[in-house]
Amino acid sequence: MSHDKLVRMANQIATFFESQPDADKAGCVADHLRAFWEPRMLAQMGEHLAAGGDGLTPLARAGCERAVGATV
C-alpha cells in the first residue's frame, strides 16, 4: 500500500479520535492501528515515520509512533 494512502487513513482515524472525550487520544489512535492494521501496514508506516513522516497530523503521528514503537 502506498505511503500516501496510509497517511490519509491514519489522519482520518486521528480526526475521528480528536472528537472523542478520551484523554489519551494518541493512545486511542495507536490502539486502533494495532487492532485493525495488518503488520505490514504498520511496518510501512514505520518506514514512513523513519523518513520524516510527511503529511501526518500531530495526533496521527503520535498515534503511529506509539503503534509501531517508533520515537522518530
C-alpha positions, 0 to 999 in steps of 0.5 A: 500500500502506498505511503500516501494512502496510509497517511490519509487513513491514519489522519482520518482515524486521528480526526475521528479520535480528536472528537472523542472525550478520551484523554489519551487520544494518541493512545486511542489512535495507536490502539486502533492501528494495532487492532485493525492494521495488518503488520505490514501496514504498520511496518510501512508506516514505520518506514514512513515515520523513519523518513520524516513522516510527511503529511501526518497530523500531530495526533496521527503521528503520535498515534503511529509512533506509539503503534509501531514503537517508533520515537522518530 
